[in-house]
Amino acid sequence: MSANLSPNNGPLGTVLVADDNQAARDVVEIMLRTHGYRVVSAADGPQALALLEQEPVDVALIDSIMPGQSGFAVCRAAKDRPETRLTPIVLITALGRAEDRIRATEAGADEFLNKPVRKEELLARVKSLARIKHFTDELEGAETVVFTLAASIEAKDPYTEGHCDRLSRYSVALGKRLGLSIDECTALRCGGVVHDIGKVAVPERVLLKPRPLDAHERELMEKHPVIGERICAPLKSFCQVLPIIRWHHERQDGSGYPDHLKGDQIPITARVLQTADIYDALTTDRPYRKALPAERAFAILRDEVRRGWWDGALVNEFEKLLKESPEDWATQQAMPVLGSISALGSPNGSAGKPRTARGRAARWEEGREALIPS
């Protein structure tokens, strides 16, 4: 197999080269194509950002100073968008000041290189970042399978149509109201979709039974949080979602399942989601009863708070939220989860990337490496 081709004989990856200096851009393009990469190019900032959104870019090499929109601005905009935030970006500049490196880091750049860039160094960075992007794409593919599986479980029950989407929106809105972090709200968004994924192991005759479950059926049902956690555990990006999956059926007095946690032992994200989950279950049709009005649902929730089941403060805040923002939640657009969940815990929106010192120039023997012109 050629060193310049991927195992399937295709290009090693797609690289965006953005520079208003055509001569410099041409040199980099020729070099990358010679080494097996597909190249797309841009002469200014807006064009670079448009290509990032339109093309399946694996690595972006962006000049920091360009007309229309600087490389710093392009980088920041790309990292702020779920569709492009996981694309590795290398900012290349003739500026060598420390504050420019700080600007690059704050913009979310994955690497920072000074002009003139050494050919071997640039190729090494591109190869490394393209490999990371491929790993990220594989991770997103695995996440897609999980979300598809969760959707298939919901589709089995006509009474729960739209439940996961509503639950995501309810939970994120309540989380934001409580001042939870961006990562916690992202976990709630994902948790709303996959919290019941363990029900894939529960027989349909139990899931759809219109009468109360017997002891054996209840035992089967109560295993689903543990099974769901086990299904999602291999996805490292789900680390903050797993507590929601496992503990969204716990109760404040310890009478819940599977671990009989009490009070603050139950993570705040699990308590937020369970509050929204119970409300949505009460206010939608189910096999064993018709949907209840909101006032009746909250009366039941408050009664169960008095019994020691739920977090009363969260129930009160959720009721205030729905009264203060009476949007038609059932008709709002679905909230995207892919992309955002991959970025959990990553300040620059790049999941799983090794955080080495940015822009640190490798030490090469002087006079032996070709230089990329500025």
Disulfide bonds with the S-S distance in Angstrom:
none
